[in-house]
Amino acid sequence: MKLWGKNTSLGEVDFNAAEWVYTPIIQSGGDYDLKVSAQPNEKNLKPGVILSSLGIRYKSYCASMGRTFLISPSKVCVKMFFADQ
């Protein structure tokens, strides 16, 4: 892959051996399905909490990654998100 070819720290990564375990799932608006079996939908994103997750397999190793984004969140949302820090 041309994009990754410039990063020498990736060594001998075989990008042809990488595949989606599940397609990216992006959810917002308080309607969240946190199961691995969740399906993406056609709803437009809404400000506040946005959850994203994806799964990739490289050879026999599977990895799942999730991220939370706060986009113009309410004060209550921010307070809850940072409550245990």
PyRosetta script that sets phi, psi and omega in degrees:
from pyrosetta import init, pose_from_sequence

init()
pose = pose_from_sequence("MKLWGKNTSLGEVDFNAAEWVYTPIIQSGGDYDLKVSAQPNEKNLKPGVILSSLGIRYKSYCASMGRTFLISPSKVCVKMFFADQ")
pose.set_psi(1, 130.5)
pose.set_omega(1, -176.0)
pose.set_phi(2, -62.7)
pose.set_psi(2, -41.7)
pose.set_omega(2, -178.1)
pose.set_phi(3, -58.9)
pose.set_psi(3, -45.6)
pose.set_omega(3, -175.6)
pose.set_phi(4, -82.5)
pose.set_psi(4, -15.9)
pose.set_omega(4, -176.9)
pose.set_phi(5, -60.3)
pose.set_psi(5, -21.6)
pose.set_omega(5, -178.3)
pose.set_phi(6, -82.5)
pose.set_psi(6, -12.8)
pose.set_omega(6, -177.6)
pose.set_phi(7, -97.8)
pose.set_psi(7, 100.2)
pose.set_omega(7, -176.0)
pose.set_phi(8, -70.4)
pose.set_psi(8, -18.6)
pose.set_omega(8, -179.2)
pose.set_phi(9, -71.9)
pose.set_psi(9, -11.6)
pose.set_omega(9, 178.4)
pose.set_phi(10, -79.9)
pose.set_psi(10, -8.6)
pose.set_omega(10, 175.4)
pose.set_phi(11, 55.0)
pose.set_psi(11, -127.5)
pose.set_omega(11, -174.6)
pose.set_phi(12, -101.1)
pose.set_psi(12, 42.0)
pose.set_omega(12, 179.8)
pose.set_phi(13, -66.8)
pose.set_psi(13, 129.5)
pose.set_omega(13, 177.7)
pose.set_phi(14, -96.6)
pose.set_psi(14, 93.7)
pose.set_omega(14, -176.0)
pose.set_phi(15, -66.4)
pose.set_psi(15, -18.7)
pose.set_omega(15, 175.8)
pose.set_phi(16, -71.2)
pose.set_psi(16, -15.5)
pose.set_omega(16, 179.2)
pose.set_phi(17, -90.5)
pose.set_psi(17, 3.0)
pose.set_omega(17, 179.5)
pose.set_phi(18, -98.7)
pose.set_psi(18, 139.5)
pose.set_omega(18, 177.7)
pose.set_phi(19, -150.1)
pose.set_psi(19, 159.0)
pose.set_omega(19, 177.4)
pose.set_phi(20, -69.5)
pose.set_psi(20, 133.5)
pose.set_omega(20, 168.6)
pose.set_phi(21, -83.0)
pose.set_psi(21, -43.6)
pose.set_omega(21, 169.8)
pose.set_phi(22, -148.2)
pose.set_psi(22, 150.2)
pose.set_omega(22, -177.0)
pose.set_phi(23, -68.4)
pose.set_psi(23, 156.4)
pose.set_omega(23, 179.2)
pose.set_phi(24, -57.1)
pose.set_psi(24, 138.8)
pose.set_omega(24, 178.6)
pose.set_phi(25, -119.5)
pose.set_psi(25, 123.8)
pose.set_omega(25, 179.8)
pose.set_phi(26, -124.9)
pose.set_psi(26, 126.8)
pose.set_omega(26, -175.6)
pose.set_phi(27, -133.8)
pose.set_psi(27, 147.2)
pose.set_omega(27, 176.4)
pose.set_phi(28, -153.1)
pose.set_psi(28, 178.6)
pose.set_omega(28, 174.4)
pose.set_phi(29, 79.0)
pose.set_psi(29, 15.5)
pose.set_omega(29, 178.0)
pose.set_phi(30, 82.7)
pose.set_psi(30, -1.4)
pose.set_omega(30, -179.8)
pose.set_phi(31, -102.4)
pose.set_psi(31, 83.7)
pose.set_omega(31, -172.6)
pose.set_phi(32, -112.3)
pose.set_psi(32, 135.6)
pose.set_omega(32, 172.5)
pose.set_phi(33, -118.4)
pose.set_psi(33, 108.3)
pose.set_omega(33, -173.2)
pose.set_phi(34, -90.6)
pose.set_psi(34, 5.9)
pose.set_omega(34, 178.8)
pose.set_phi(35, -75.1)
pose.set_psi(35, 150.5)
pose.set_omega(35, 176.0)
pose.set_phi(36, -62.1)
pose.set_psi(36, -27.3)
pose.set_omega(36, -178.5)
pose.set_phi(37, -83.5)
pose.set_psi(37, 6.1)
pose.set_omega(37, -179.8)
pose.set_phi(38, -58.5)
pose.set_psi(38, 150.3)
pose.set_omega(38, 179.4)
pose.set_phi(39, -115.1)
pose.set_psi(39, 141.6)
pose.set_omega(39, 174.7)
pose.set_phi(40, -67.5)
pose.set_psi(40, 156.3)
pose.set_omega(40, 176.7)
pose.set_phi(41, -130.2)
pose.set_psi(41, -179.8)
pose.set_omega(41, -175.8)
pose.set_phi(42, -96.1)
pose.set_psi(42, 8.9)
pose.set_omega(42, -178.5)
pose.set_phi(43, -67.1)
pose.set_psi(43, 142.1)
pose.set_omega(43, 175.8)
pose.set_phi(44, -70.1)
pose.set_psi(44, 146.6)
pose.set_omega(44, 177.7)
pose.set_phi(45, -69.6)
pose.set_psi(45, 146.8)
pose.set_omega(45, 179.2)
pose.set_phi(46, -121.1)
pose.set_psi(46, 149.7)
pose.set_omega(46, 177.5)
pose.set_phi(47, -61.7)
pose.set_psi(47, 158.6)
pose.set_omega(47, -178.7)
pose.set_phi(48, 118.1)
pose.set_psi(48, -129.7)
pose.set_omega(48, -179.9)
pose.set_phi(49, -93.0)
pose.set_psi(49, 127.6)
pose.set_omega(49, 175.7)
pose.set_phi(50, -120.9)
pose.set_psi(50, 124.5)
pose.set_omega(50, 178.3)
pose.set_phi(51, -105.0)
pose.set_psi(51, 138.2)
pose.set_omega(51, 176.0)
pose.set_phi(52, -136.0)
pose.set_psi(52, 146.5)
pose.set_omega(52, 176.1)
pose.set_phi(53, -150.9)
pose.set_psi(53, 155.2)
pose.set_omega(53, 176.5)
pose.set_phi(54, -155.2)
pose.set_psi(54, 158.5)
pose.set_omega(54, 178.8)
pose.set_phi(55, -133.6)
pose.set_psi(55, 134.6)
pose.set_omega(55, -178.6)
pose.set_phi(56, -131.8)
pose.set_psi(56, 142.7)
pose.set_omega(56, 174.6)
pose.set_phi(57, -111.7)
pose.set_psi(57, 131.7)
pose.set_omega(57, 173.4)
pose.set_phi(58, -122.3)
pose.set_psi(58, 110.6)
pose.set_omega(58, -173.4)
pose.set_phi(59, 57.1)
pose.set_psi(59, -113.1)
pose.set_omega(59, -179.7)
pose.set_phi(60, -105.6)
pose.set_psi(60, 6.4)
pose.set_omega(60, -178.5)
pose.set_phi(61, -98.9)
pose.set_psi(61, 127.5)
pose.set_omega(61, 177.9)
pose.set_phi(62, -108.7)
pose.set_psi(62, 139.3)
pose.set_omega(62, 177.8)
pose.set_phi(63, -135.3)
pose.set_psi(63, 140.7)
pose.set_omega(63, 176.8)
pose.set_phi(64, -123.0)
pose.set_psi(64, 137.9)
pose.set_omega(64, -177.9)
pose.set_phi(65, -134.5)
pose.set_psi(65, 136.5)
pose.set_omega(65, 176.7)
pose.set_phi(66, -129.8)
pose.set_psi(66, 147.7)
pose.set_omega(66, 178.5)
pose.set_phi(67, -138.8)
pose.set_psi(67, 148.6)
pose.set_omega(67, 175.6)
pose.set_phi(68, -115.0)
pose.set_psi(68, 131.4)
pose.set_omega(68, 177.7)
pose.set_phi(69, -119.0)
pose.set_psi(69, 136.3)
pose.set_omega(69, 174.6)
pose.set_phi(70, -106.9)
pose.set_psi(70, 112.8)
pose.set_omega(70, -179.0)
pose.set_phi(71, -116.7)
pose.set_psi(71, 110.4)
pose.set_omega(71, -176.6)
pose.set_phi(72, 47.9)
pose.set_psi(72, 53.1)
pose.set_omega(72, -177.4)
pose.set_phi(73, -75.7)
pose.set_psi(73, 159.0)
pose.set_omega(73, 174.7)
pose.set_phi(74, -72.3)
pose.set_psi(74, 163.3)
pose.set_omega(74, 179.0)
pose.set_phi(75, -62.9)
pose.set_psi(75, -37.0)
pose.set_omega(75, 178.4)
pose.set_phi(76, -63.0)
pose.set_psi(76, -42.0)
pose.set_omega(76, 179.9)
pose.set_phi(77, -61.9)
pose.set_psi(77, -45.4)
pose.set_omega(77, -179.9)
pose.set_phi(78, -63.7)
pose.set_psi(78, -43.7)
pose.set_omega(78, -179.7)
pose.set_phi(79, -60.9)
pose.set_psi(79, -43.1)
pose.set_omega(79, 179.4)
pose.set_phi(80, -67.9)
pose.set_psi(80, -39.3)
pose.set_omega(80, -177.4)
pose.set_phi(81, -65.0)
pose.set_psi(81, -39.9)
pose.set_omega(81, -176.7)
pose.set_phi(82, -99.5)
pose.set_psi(82, 14.7)
pose.set_omega(82, -174.8)
pose.set_phi(83, -59.7)
pose.set_psi(83, -38.1)
pose.set_omega(83, -174.6)
pose.set_phi(84, -98.5)
pose.set_psi(84, 16.2)
pose.set_omega(84, 179.6)
pose.set_phi(85, -100.6)
pose.dump_pdb("model.pdb")
